[in-house]
């Protein structure tokens, strides 16, 4: 019901008047959370999978509805305006390279590069996945987003007990505003935190979140970044 109400508000405001084709690369939990939410805002969803005819992929397509489909990863991005890399964090460079020419497309990066160290999860790259993706696809518009929360909170942000922020890092103001509109349509609060170089710190937020949430003697939390005047 929340999603239907939000979609109606966006449509009434004219924010969803221009529907995009969104290719979601991957079909796991993050893809399964974002795809149906974006479809409910009027966008056409194409899932890119290594096995597009697999039963679980077809179940996700059916769950998404609204004209959703599945195909190979390279085919999914051909006519896409927006590409979501809902893939394992340590594979983003290889997968981005495999997709071919992404020039002019918005790439949403919800991934986190992590490894398990002595003190818990740690950041696994010197820069960030968003910067790695931008280097591989220099003529695309990379936006770091949706990486600081779990997929359940993406679908039901009210379960957090209050507003939930989505930090957006990227070099294109227009691309960030497009992603911000998607966030608002999900009941999430987008916050522009600057250029793609700041994705390093945004990825660190998820590491802090996980290390606190799954350690018994620490407080768990969801991020809310309050705007100041």
Beta strands, then each sheet from edge to edge (+ up, - down):
strand 1: 21-25
strand 2: 44-48
strand 3: 69-71
strand 4: 82-85
strand 5: 106-109
strand 6: 114-117
strand 7: 120-123
strand 8: 141-144
strand 9: 165-168
strand 10: 189-192
sheet 1: 3+ 2+ 1+ 4+ 5+ 8+
sheet 2: 6+ 7-
sheet 3: 9+ 10+
end
